[in-house]
Amino acid sequence: MEHYSGEIAKHWPRVMEHVQPPSLRRSLSDAKIQEGADSDITLTFSSRFHMEKVNQVSSRSKIEKAIEHLFGK
């Protein structure tokens, strides 16, 4: 059975399309997705600026909502 995060990694461009504002999408484009156990997703960044932008509570909420909209989880 494929990991949930594997599905997200496979469809990452679709997730990014549903994330607003465009500046947050830009930060996400710097991310590399690592699969975790169960439904854990770890994003790694080459830029500290983009990592900090994505790690803000409001940004994380927007990303989670996009994932939930696309995957129902």
Secondary structure, DSSP 8 states (H G I E B T S, - for coil): ---HHHHHHHTHHHHHHT-SSHHHHHHHHTEEEEE-STT-EEEEES-HHHHHHHTSHHHHHHHHHHHHHHH--
